[in-house]
Amino acid sequence: MNAQAIPAETTAEKLETENDRFKRSFGSWFWGSMIAATVVHFMLFQFWPTQTADDVSFTAEELEMIELRRKLRSRRRPRRFRGPRRP
């Protein structure tokens, strides 16, 4: 008969926290939420009335030409920026 050493379980390994239980149940919550969202979207698209945009086009019967002034006066050129003085 051989004597084998069996490690003793520590109290930290035995205790399961609420966070551990939450992490373990995350997968089922995730897939359940994905299925619910898919069903809600399908129902929304299937049973919601179809919406279309109204025709907002317009036509102009008469076009008016605007004359521009021949010469536009421009402002003076700004002064050239000088950098900081060197010591």
Biopython code that builds the backbone (N, CA, C, O; Angstrom):
import numpy as np
from Bio.PDB.StructureBuilder import StructureBuilder

atoms = [
    (1, "MET", "N", (0.824, -1.167, 0.000)),
    (1, "MET", "CA", (0.000, 0.000, 0.000)),
    (1, "MET", "C", (0.875, 1.240, 0.000)),
    (1, "MET", "O", (1.748, 1.397, 0.854)),
    (2, "ASN", "N", (0.637, 2.116, -0.960)),
    (2, "ASN", "CA", (1.398, 3.353, -1.059)),
    (2, "ASN", "C", (0.663, 4.465, -0.325)),
    (2, "ASN", "O", (-0.565, 4.548, -0.346)),
    (3, "ALA", "N", (1.413, 5.277, 0.292)),
    (3, "ALA", "CA", (0.820, 6.430, 0.962)),
    (3, "ALA", "C", (0.893, 7.601, 0.006)),
    (3, "ALA", "O", (1.982, 8.001, -0.406)),
    (4, "GLN", "N", (-0.236, 8.146, -0.344)),
    (4, "GLN", "CA", (-0.274, 9.307, -1.240)),
    (4, "GLN", "C", (-0.727, 10.507, -0.440)),
    (4, "GLN", "O", (-1.614, 10.428, 0.410)),
    (5, "ALA", "N", (-0.098, 11.600, -0.737)),
    (5, "ALA", "CA", (-0.471, 12.835, -0.056)),
    (5, "ALA", "C", (-1.632, 13.480, -0.799)),
    (5, "ALA", "O", (-1.536, 13.727, -2.001)),
    (6, "ILE", "N", (-2.691, 13.747, -0.121)),
    (6, "ILE", "CA", (-3.853, 14.412, -0.699)),
    (6, "ILE", "C", (-3.899, 15.811, -0.115)),
    (6, "ILE", "O", (-3.994, 15.977, 1.101)),
    (7, "PRO", "N", (-3.833, 16.826, -0.980)),
    (7, "PRO", "CA", (-3.840, 18.178, -0.424)),
    (7, "PRO", "C", (-5.167, 18.484, 0.247)),
    (7, "PRO", "O", (-6.237, 18.128, -0.247)),
    (8, "ALA", "N", (-5.070, 19.131, 1.345)),
    (8, "ALA", "CA", (-6.276, 19.505, 2.082)),
    (8, "ALA", "C", (-6.924, 20.704, 1.404)),
    (8, "ALA", "O", (-6.243, 21.591, 0.889)),
    (9, "GLU", "N", (-8.234, 20.710, 1.414)),
    (9, "GLU", "CA", (-8.947, 21.836, 0.815)),
    (9, "GLU", "C", (-8.883, 23.024, 1.757)),
    (9, "GLU", "O", (-9.102, 22.911, 2.963)),
    (10, "THR", "N", (-8.583, 24.135, 1.177)),
    (10, "THR", "CA", (-8.542, 25.337, 2.000)),
    (10, "THR", "C", (-9.932, 25.946, 2.062)),
    (10, "THR", "O", (-10.789, 25.625, 1.240)),
    (11, "THR", "N", (-10.153, 26.800, 3.007)),
    (11, "THR", "CA", (-11.476, 27.414, 3.149)),
    (11, "THR", "C", (-11.769, 28.365, 1.998)),
    (11, "THR", "O", (-12.937, 28.593, 1.683)),
    (12, "ALA", "N", (-10.744, 28.927, 1.361)),
    (12, "ALA", "CA", (-10.957, 29.855, 0.248)),
    (12, "ALA", "C", (-11.523, 29.123, -0.974)),
    (12, "ALA", "O", (-12.293, 29.697, -1.744)),
    (13, "GLU", "N", (-11.138, 27.853, -1.146)),
    (13, "GLU", "CA", (-11.635, 27.091, -2.284)),
    (13, "GLU", "C", (-13.080, 26.651, -2.080)),
    (13, "GLU", "O", (-13.828, 26.518, -3.049)),
    (14, "LYS", "N", (-13.474, 26.428, -0.850)),
    (14, "LYS", "CA", (-14.822, 25.969, -0.556)),
    (14, "LYS", "C", (-15.856, 27.071, -0.714)),
    (14, "LYS", "O", (-16.960, 26.828, -1.202)),
    (15, "LEU", "N", (-15.504, 28.272, -0.307)),
    (15, "LEU", "CA", (-16.465, 29.361, -0.301)),
    (15, "LEU", "C", (-16.689, 29.897, -1.707)),
    (15, "LEU", "O", (-15.743, 30.162, -2.449)),
    (16, "GLU", "N", (-17.928, 30.044, -2.046)),
    (16, "GLU", "CA", (-18.278, 30.631, -3.330)),
    (16, "GLU", "C", (-18.992, 31.952, -3.056)),
    (16, "GLU", "O", (-19.987, 31.989, -2.333)),
    (17, "THR", "N", (-18.486, 33.017, -3.629)),
    (17, "THR", "CA", (-19.059, 34.333, -3.374)),
    (17, "THR", "C", (-20.205, 34.601, -4.343)),
    (17, "THR", "O", (-20.403, 33.877, -5.319)),
    (18, "GLU", "N", (-20.939, 35.640, -4.051)),
    (18, "GLU", "CA", (-22.024, 36.055, -4.948)),
    (18, "GLU", "C", (-21.468, 36.426, -6.319)),
    (18, "GLU", "O", (-22.099, 36.157, -7.341)),
    (19, "ASN", "N", (-20.285, 37.046, -6.341)),
    (19, "ASN", "CA", (-19.669, 37.430, -7.610)),
    (19, "ASN", "C", (-19.361, 36.195, -8.452)),
    (19, "ASN", "O", (-19.553, 36.214, -9.668)),
    (20, "ASP", "N", (-18.889, 35.131, -7.825)),
    (20, "ASP", "CA", (-18.612, 33.894, -8.563)),
    (20, "ASP", "C", (-19.898, 33.313, -9.157)),
    (20, "ASP", "O", (-19.903, 32.865, -10.304)),
    (21, "ARG", "N", (-20.974, 33.319, -8.390)),
    (21, "ARG", "CA", (-22.246, 32.813, -8.899)),
    (21, "ARG", "C", (-22.764, 33.676, -10.042)),
    (21, "ARG", "O", (-23.313, 33.168, -11.020)),
    (22, "PHE", "N", (-22.582, 34.990, -9.907)),
    (22, "PHE", "CA", (-23.009, 35.894, -10.978)),
    (22, "PHE", "C", (-22.227, 35.630, -12.256)),
    (22, "PHE", "O", (-22.809, 35.560, -13.339)),
    (23, "LYS", "N", (-20.914, 35.483, -12.136)),
    (23, "LYS", "CA", (-20.083, 35.219, -13.309)),
    (23, "LYS", "C", (-20.478, 33.899, -13.973)),
    (23, "LYS", "O", (-20.483, 33.804, -15.200)),
    (24, "ARG", "N", (-20.809, 32.884, -13.178)),
    (24, "ARG", "CA", (-21.167, 31.593, -13.727)),
    (24, "ARG", "C", (-22.509, 31.647, -14.454)),
    (24, "ARG", "O", (-22.711, 30.927, -15.432)),
    (25, "SER", "N", (-23.427, 32.492, -13.984)),
    (25, "SER", "CA", (-24.752, 32.569, -14.619)),
    (25, "SER", "C", (-24.801, 33.581, -15.759)),
    (25, "SER", "O", (-25.855, 33.763, -16.368)),
    (26, "PHE", "N", (-23.699, 34.236, -16.055)),
    (26, "PHE", "CA", (-23.694, 35.277, -17.082)),
    (26, "PHE", "C", (-24.024, 34.722, -18.459)),
    (26, "PHE", "O", (-24.733, 35.376, -19.223)),
    (27, "GLY", "N", (-23.537, 33.548, -18.794)),
    (27, "GLY", "CA", (-23.760, 32.974, -20.121)),
    (27, "GLY", "C", (-25.231, 32.792, -20.433)),
    (27, "GLY", "O", (-25.683, 33.140, -21.523)),
    (28, "SER", "N", (-25.986, 32.246, -19.482)),
    (28, "SER", "CA", (-27.415, 32.028, -19.735)),
    (28, "SER", "C", (-28.155, 33.364, -19.831)),
    (28, "SER", "O", (-29.058, 33.509, -20.654)),
    (29, "TRP", "N", (-27.785, 34.327, -19.008)),
    (29, "TRP", "CA", (-28.417, 35.654, -19.094)),
    (29, "TRP", "C", (-28.132, 36.309, -20.440)),
    (29, "TRP", "O", (-29.018, 36.920, -21.037)),
    (30, "PHE", "N", (-26.904, 36.183, -20.914)),
    (30, "PHE", "CA", (-26.506, 36.802, -22.175)),
    (30, "PHE", "C", (-27.318, 36.227, -23.336)),
    (30, "PHE", "O", (-27.894, 36.981, -24.120)),
    (31, "TRP", "N", (-27.368, 34.898, -23.449)),
    (31, "TRP", "CA", (-28.058, 34.285, -24.577)),
    (31, "TRP", "C", (-29.560, 34.476, -24.474)),
    (31, "TRP", "O", (-30.237, 34.605, -25.494)),
    (32, "GLY", "N", (-30.092, 34.496, -23.262)),
    (32, "GLY", "CA", (-31.516, 34.778, -23.101)),
    (32, "GLY", "C", (-31.853, 36.192, -23.548)),
    (32, "GLY", "O", (-32.885, 36.418, -24.179)),
    (33, "SER", "N", (-30.991, 37.135, -23.225)),
    (33, "SER", "CA", (-31.200, 38.524, -23.646)),
    (33, "SER", "C", (-31.090, 38.673, -25.161)),
    (33, "SER", "O", (-31.848, 39.431, -25.766)),
    (34, "MET", "N", (-30.156, 37.959, -25.773)),
    (34, "MET", "CA", (-30.007, 38.020, -27.235)),
    (34, "MET", "C", (-31.262, 37.478, -27.927)),
    (34, "MET", "O", (-31.725, 38.057, -28.910)),
    (35, "ILE", "N", (-31.807, 36.386, -27.424)),
    (35, "ILE", "CA", (-33.015, 35.811, -28.025)),
    (35, "ILE", "C", (-34.193, 36.756, -27.844)),
    (35, "ILE", "O", (-34.974, 36.963, -28.773)),
    (36, "ALA", "N", (-34.324, 37.335, -26.647)),
    (36, "ALA", "CA", (-35.427, 38.266, -26.390)),
    (36, "ALA", "C", (-35.325, 39.495, -27.292)),
    (36, "ALA", "O", (-36.336, 39.952, -27.825)),
    (37, "ALA", "N", (-34.123, 40.033, -27.468)),
    (37, "ALA", "CA", (-33.942, 41.207, -28.330)),
    (37, "ALA", "C", (-34.273, 40.872, -29.780)),
    (37, "ALA", "O", (-34.861, 41.694, -30.483)),
    (38, "THR", "N", (-33.907, 39.685, -30.233)),
    (38, "THR", "CA", (-34.214, 39.278, -31.604)),
    (38, "THR", "C", (-35.717, 39.174, -31.819)),
    (38, "THR", "O", (-36.238, 39.617, -32.842)),
    (39, "VAL", "N", (-36.412, 38.586, -30.849)),
    (39, "VAL", "CA", (-37.870, 38.440, -30.975)),
    (39, "VAL", "C", (-38.542, 39.809, -30.974)),
    (39, "VAL", "O", (-39.446, 40.052, -31.772)),
    (40, "VAL", "N", (-38.111, 40.706, -30.086)),
    (40, "VAL", "CA", (-38.716, 42.042, -30.019)),
    (40, "VAL", "C", (-38.479, 42.800, -31.329)),
    (40, "VAL", "O", (-39.391, 43.454, -31.834)),
    (41, "HIS", "N", (-37.273, 42.720, -31.880)),
    (41, "HIS", "CA", (-36.999, 43.410, -33.141)),
    (41, "HIS", "C", (-37.819, 42.820, -34.284)),
    (41, "HIS", "O", (-38.340, 43.561, -35.117)),
    (42, "PHE", "N", (-37.935, 41.508, -34.331)),
    (42, "PHE", "CA", (-38.736, 40.880, -35.382)),
    (42, "PHE", "C", (-40.181, 41.350, -35.295)),
    (42, "PHE", "O", (-40.785, 41.699, -36.309)),
    (43, "MET", "N", (-40.737, 41.361, -34.082)),
    (43, "MET", "CA", (-42.120, 41.803, -33.918)),
    (43, "MET", "C", (-42.274, 43.277, -34.289)),
    (43, "MET", "O", (-43.271, 43.668, -34.895)),
    (44, "LEU", "N", (-41.295, 44.083, -33.929)),
    (44, "LEU", "CA", (-41.344, 45.509, -34.248)),
    (44, "LEU", "C", (-41.380, 45.722, -35.763)),
    (44, "LEU", "O", (-42.194, 46.497, -36.264)),
    (45, "PHE", "N", (-40.504, 45.038, -36.483)),
    (45, "PHE", "CA", (-40.457, 45.207, -37.943)),
    (45, "PHE", "C", (-41.661, 44.571, -38.626)),
    (45, "PHE", "O", (-42.114, 45.067, -39.658)),
    (46, "GLN", "N", (-42.180, 43.496, -38.078)),
    (46, "GLN", "CA", (-43.277, 42.787, -38.707)),
    (46, "GLN", "C", (-44.610, 43.511, -38.530)),
    (46, "GLN", "O", (-45.386, 43.617, -39.480)),
    (47, "PHE", "N", (-44.880, 44.006, -37.336)),
    (47, "PHE", "CA", (-46.200, 44.524, -37.022)),
    (47, "PHE", "C", (-46.290, 46.048, -36.973)),
    (47, "PHE", "O", (-47.392, 46.590, -36.889)),
    (48, "TRP", "N", (-45.165, 46.747, -37.023)),
    (48, "TRP", "CA", (-45.199, 48.208, -37.016)),
    (48, "TRP", "C", (-45.589, 48.677, -38.408)),
    (48, "TRP", "O", (-45.150, 48.087, -39.395)),
    (49, "PRO", "N", (-46.406, 49.729, -38.514)),
    (49, "PRO", "CA", (-46.794, 50.186, -39.859)),
    (49, "PRO", "C", (-45.577, 50.705, -40.634)),
    (49, "PRO", "O", (-44.650, 51.291, -40.074)),
    (50, "THR", "N", (-45.624, 50.464, -41.928)),
    (50, "THR", "CA", (-44.536, 50.905, -42.792)),
    (50, "THR", "C", (-44.563, 52.420, -42.902)),
    (50, "THR", "O", (-45.609, 53.021, -43.146)),
    (51, "GLN", "N", (-43.419, 53.016, -42.723)),
    (51, "GLN", "CA", (-43.340, 54.466, -42.791)),
    (51, "GLN", "C", (-42.563, 54.872, -44.034)),
    (51, "GLN", "O", (-41.529, 54.285, -44.354)),
    (52, "THR", "N", (-43.071, 55.877, -44.728)),
    (52, "THR", "CA", (-42.387, 56.404, -45.904)),
    (52, "THR", "C", (-42.283, 57.913, -45.778)),
    (52, "THR", "O", (-43.068, 58.543, -45.069)),
    (53, "ALA", "N", (-41.332, 58.473, -46.453)),
    (53, "ALA", "CA", (-41.150, 59.921, -46.420)),
    (53, "ALA", "C", (-42.070, 60.574, -47.451)),
    (53, "ALA", "O", (-42.278, 60.031, -48.536)),
    (54, "ASP", "N", (-42.612, 61.726, -47.111)),
    (54, "ASP", "CA", (-43.444, 62.469, -48.049)),
    (54, "ASP", "C", (-42.582, 63.082, -49.145)),
    (54, "ASP", "O", (-41.383, 63.299, -48.966)),
    (55, "ASP", "N", (-43.209, 63.355, -50.275)),
    (55, "ASP", "CA", (-42.508, 64.010, -51.380)),
    (55, "ASP", "C", (-42.419, 65.504, -51.064)),
    (55, "ASP", "O", (-43.439, 66.190, -50.995)),
    (56, "VAL", "N", (-41.207, 65.998, -50.874)),
    (56, "VAL", "CA", (-41.019, 67.409, -50.533)),
    (56, "VAL", "C", (-40.330, 68.177, -51.665)),
    (56, "VAL", "O", (-39.794, 69.263, -51.443)),
    (57, "SER", "N", (-40.345, 67.621, -52.862)),
    (57, "SER", "CA", (-39.700, 68.301, -53.984)),
    (57, "SER", "C", (-40.533, 69.512, -54.407)),
    (57, "SER", "O", (-41.740, 69.562, -54.168)),
    (58, "PHE", "N", (-39.893, 70.458, -55.019)),
    (58, "PHE", "CA", (-40.595, 71.642, -55.491)),
    (58, "PHE", "C", (-40.001, 72.056, -56.833)),
    (58, "PHE", "O", (-38.886, 71.665, -57.178)),
    (59, "THR", "N", (-40.735, 72.826, -57.559)),
    (59, "THR", "CA", (-40.252, 73.329, -58.848)),
    (59, "THR", "C", (-40.322, 74.846, -58.828)),
    (59, "THR", "O", (-41.183, 75.436, -58.175)),
    (60, "ALA", "N", (-39.416, 75.456, -59.543)),
    (60, "ALA", "CA", (-39.387, 76.907, -59.644)),
    (60, "ALA", "C", (-39.815, 77.292, -61.058)),
    (60, "ALA", "O", (-39.227, 76.839, -62.040)),
    (61, "GLU", "N", (-40.815, 78.111, -61.146)),
    (61, "GLU", "CA", (-41.306, 78.541, -62.446)),
    (61, "GLU", "C", (-40.401, 79.613, -63.055)),
    (61, "GLU", "O", (-40.230, 79.673, -64.272)),
    (62, "GLU", "N", (-39.834, 80.443, -62.212)),
    (62, "GLU", "CA", (-39.081, 81.573, -62.714)),
    (62, "GLU", "C", (-37.770, 81.670, -61.947)),
    (62, "GLU", "O", (-37.744, 81.600, -60.718)),
    (63, "LEU", "N", (-36.691, 81.830, -62.691)),
    (63, "LEU", "CA", (-35.381, 81.988, -62.071)),
    (63, "LEU", "C", (-34.974, 83.450, -62.150)),
    (63, "LEU", "O", (-35.226, 84.120, -63.151)),
    (64, "GLU", "N", (-34.354, 83.931, -61.108)),
    (64, "GLU", "CA", (-33.944, 85.329, -61.065)),
    (64, "GLU", "C", (-32.422, 85.392, -61.044)),
    (64, "GLU", "O", (-31.767, 84.671, -60.291)),
    (65, "MET", "N", (-31.871, 86.268, -61.884)),
    (65, "MET", "CA", (-30.425, 86.417, -61.945)),
    (65, "MET", "C", (-30.013, 87.599, -61.076)),
    (65, "MET", "O", (-30.615, 88.671, -61.139)),
    (66, "ILE", "N", (-28.989, 87.389, -60.273)),
    (66, "ILE", "CA", (-28.498, 88.443, -59.391)),
    (66, "ILE", "C", (-27.180, 88.934, -59.945)),
    (66, "ILE", "O", (-26.284, 88.140, -60.231)),
    (67, "GLU", "N", (-27.060, 90.264, -60.099)),
    (67, "GLU", "CA", (-25.816, 90.836, -60.589)),
    (67, "GLU", "C", (-24.893, 91.129, -59.423)),
    (67, "GLU", "O", (-25.303, 91.679, -58.401)),
    (68, "LEU", "N", (-23.648, 90.751, -59.600)),
    (68, "LEU", "CA", (-22.647, 91.028, -58.576)),
    (68, "LEU", "C", (-21.904, 92.300, -58.934)),
    (68, "LEU", "O", (-21.804, 92.678, -60.101)),
    (69, "ARG", "N", (-21.382, 92.957, -57.896)),
    (69, "ARG", "CA", (-20.562, 94.136, -58.185)),
    (69, "ARG", "C", (-19.318, 93.704, -58.936)),
    (69, "ARG", "O", (-18.793, 92.606, -58.750)),
    (70, "ARG", "N", (-18.864, 94.614, -59.795)),
    (70, "ARG", "CA", (-17.716, 94.250, -60.619)),
    (70, "ARG", "C", (-16.443, 94.073, -59.801)),
    (70, "ARG", "O", (-15.702, 93.117, -60.025)),
    (71, "LYS", "N", (-16.176, 94.963, -58.867)),
    (71, "LYS", "CA", (-14.938, 94.881, -58.118)),
    (71, "LYS", "C", (-15.274, 94.816, -56.633)),
    (71, "LYS", "O", (-16.000, 95.658, -56.105)),
    (72, "LEU", "N", (-14.753, 93.841, -56.003)),
    (72, "LEU", "CA", (-14.945, 93.716, -54.572)),
    (72, "LEU", "C", (-13.719, 94.273, -53.867)),
    (72, "LEU", "O", (-12.583, 93.951, -54.216)),
    (73, "ARG", "N", (-13.963, 95.107, -52.879)),
    (73, "ARG", "CA", (-12.832, 95.664, -52.140)),
    (73, "ARG", "C", (-12.390, 94.654, -51.093)),
    (73, "ARG", "O", (-13.203, 94.078, -50.371)),
    (74, "SER", "N", (-11.103, 94.462, -51.032)),
    (74, "SER", "CA", (-10.583, 93.532, -50.038)),
    (74, "SER", "C", (-9.941, 94.314, -48.900)),
    (74, "SER", "O", (-9.473, 95.437, -49.085)),
    (75, "ARG", "N", (-9.928, 93.716, -47.753)),
    (75, "ARG", "CA", (-9.310, 94.367, -46.596)),
    (75, "ARG", "C", (-7.797, 94.330, -46.731)),
    (75, "ARG", "O", (-7.242, 93.596, -47.549)),
    (76, "ARG", "N", (-7.145, 95.145, -45.903)),
    (76, "ARG", "CA", (-5.684, 95.135, -45.940)),
    (76, "ARG", "C", (-5.164, 93.781, -45.483)),
    (76, "ARG", "O", (-5.810, 93.062, -44.721)),
    (77, "ARG", "N", (-3.996, 93.466, -45.967)),
    (77, "ARG", "CA", (-3.370, 92.221, -45.561)),
    (77, "ARG", "C", (-2.951, 92.334, -44.094)),
    (77, "ARG", "O", (-2.487, 93.394, -43.673)),
    (78, "PRO", "N", (-3.100, 91.290, -43.327)),
    (78, "PRO", "CA", (-2.644, 91.351, -41.942)),
    (78, "PRO", "C", (-1.121, 91.381, -41.885)),
    (78, "PRO", "O", (-0.429, 90.873, -42.768)),
    (79, "ARG", "N", (-0.623, 91.999, -40.805)),
    (79, "ARG", "CA", (0.835, 92.063, -40.663)),
    (79, "ARG", "C", (1.396, 90.676, -40.417)),
    (79, "ARG", "O", (0.738, 89.801, -39.854)),
    (80, "ARG", "N", (2.625, 90.507, -40.853)),
    (80, "ARG", "CA", (3.282, 89.220, -40.680)),
    (80, "ARG", "C", (3.563, 88.978, -39.197)),
    (80, "ARG", "O", (3.994, 89.883, -38.482)),
    (81, "PHE", "N", (3.317, 87.763, -38.752)),
    (81, "PHE", "CA", (3.521, 87.417, -37.357)),
    (81, "PHE", "C", (5.000, 87.268, -37.082)),
    (81, "PHE", "O", (5.715, 86.568, -37.800)),
    (82, "ARG", "N", (5.446, 87.931, -36.041)),
    (82, "ARG", "CA", (6.843, 87.787, -35.638)),
    (82, "ARG", "C", (6.901, 86.853, -34.431)),
    (82, "ARG", "O", (6.120, 86.990, -33.489)),
    (83, "GLY", "N", (7.789, 85.949, -34.469)),
    (83, "GLY", "CA", (7.943, 84.985, -33.371)),
    (83, "GLY", "C", (8.539, 85.679, -32.144)),
    (83, "GLY", "O", (8.820, 86.877, -32.189)),
    (84, "PRO", "N", (8.729, 84.952, -31.072)),
    (84, "PRO", "CA", (9.305, 85.551, -29.878)),
    (84, "PRO", "C", (10.759, 85.962, -30.117)),
    (84, "PRO", "O", (11.467, 85.378, -30.938)),
    (85, "ARG", "N", (11.168, 86.961, -29.391)),
    (85, "ARG", "CA", (12.558, 87.422, -29.537)),
    (85, "ARG", "C", (13.512, 86.392, -28.965)),
    (85, "ARG", "O", (13.221, 85.717, -27.978)),
    (86, "ARG", "N", (14.628, 86.295, -29.598)),
    (86, "ARG", "CA", (15.654, 85.386, -29.101)),
    (86, "ARG", "C", (16.536, 86.129, -28.111)),
    (86, "ARG", "O", (16.815, 87.312, -28.302)),
    (87, "PRO", "N", (16.978, 85.460, -27.065)),
    (87, "PRO", "CA", (17.825, 86.150, -26.088)),
    (87, "PRO", "C", (19.218, 86.457, -26.603)),
    (87, "PRO", "O", (20.030, 87.034, -25.881)),
]
sb = StructureBuilder()
sb.init_structure("model")
sb.init_model(0)
sb.init_chain("A")
sb.init_seg("    ")
for serial, (resi, resn, name, xyz) in enumerate(atoms, 1):
    if name == "N":
        sb.init_residue(resn, " ", resi, " ")
    sb.init_atom(name, np.array(xyz, "f"), 0.0, 1.0, " ", f" {name:<3s}", serial, name[0])
structure = sb.get_structure()
